[in-house]
Amino acid sequence: MTEGQQAISGATRLAALFGYPARYSLSPSLHNAAYAAMGIDARYVVLPVQPEDLGVAVASVRAFDMLGASVTLPHKEGVIEFLDEISPTANALNAVNTIVNDSKRLIGHNTDGDGFVTSLNTDAGFTPAQQSCVVLGAGGAARAVVLALANAGASEIAIINRTPERSAACVDLAPQIARIGTTSDIATASLVVNATPVGQHGVGPADETPVDTALLSDQHLVVDLIYVPEQTQLLINAEKQGAQTLNGLGMLIHQAARQIELWTGQQAPVDIMRNAVTDN
Ligand code: NAP
């Protein structure tokens, strides 16, 4: 049992992560540590849910009066049809990562963008307002980052992605300030975000990086949404160039903290959550 955790009783609430395959995840450690510290009688578990079972899984949030559920790949879009309502952010992104159970009315939210910007603010002391940004990638994570940066007042966002159609769809999230970018945008940006899996453990060569190192300098904050490994080749190179760097662990922690706040109405203990998934 996690320190401070209450014994399981008839009153213990369940929270879960729905994904497939969803075996390895830091989310149970983050959530259970938070519930223990907050004195919340609940447990968070990973539940692998095959796509054909998603409707039943969502219905179980009501049936078991669960605290709520997190939603990950491949269900972030598919889950929408089973919910009663979705938040404006989840609607814009067409992706839900959080189900809130409001007296059996199920509301879909997306906390990834909030988690990203909170991590920028609190872990790197960076405020996006009036800043020029480059986002590499145009998948689910990139979309959450672009919308959140736009909402936080970024002055421009250049999106660089392999598949132009996906870049264009990402630009449509914030057409006033976002545009399709090129590598030449990197040198002049304040913030560079890797939202591709290039450099992630188990995805391609470990020393692969999505950015030409020569483009990075001490003018940059370079963020890699990857957190395994802790320091990707991109972050190693960026640091050598004098750039400030940040990995994706803070985003993961803060998006989970936001979920807990949506589920309980209470502030989540982010330091305790971080300690639960790191050695320090
Ligand atoms: P996704 O929806 O599959 O999107 C992946 C994006 O990366 C796409 O734009 C894809 O380009 C691009 N890409 C993939 N392989 C590439 C390659 N070899 N070279 C260049 N571009 C490539 O994935 P996602 O959910 O957005 O996740 C992206 C990364 O963010 C993953 O590493 C994930 O673990 C991480 N992430 C972290 C957090 C966090 O909390 N820290 C949250 C979410 C995601 P195309 O459009 O051309 O296919």
Boltz pocket constraint, residues with backbone or C-beta under 6 A from the ligand:
constraints:
  - pocket:
      binder: B
      contacts: [[A, 112], [A, 136], [A, 137], [A, 138], [A, 139], [A, 140], [A, 141], [A, 142], [A, 161], [A, 162], [A, 163], [A, 166], [A, 194], [A, 195], [A, 196], [A, 197], [A, 198], [A, 200], [A, 224], [A, 225], [A, 226], [A, 227], [A, 248], [A, 249], [A, 251], [A, 252], [A, 253], [A, 255]]
      max_distance: 6.0
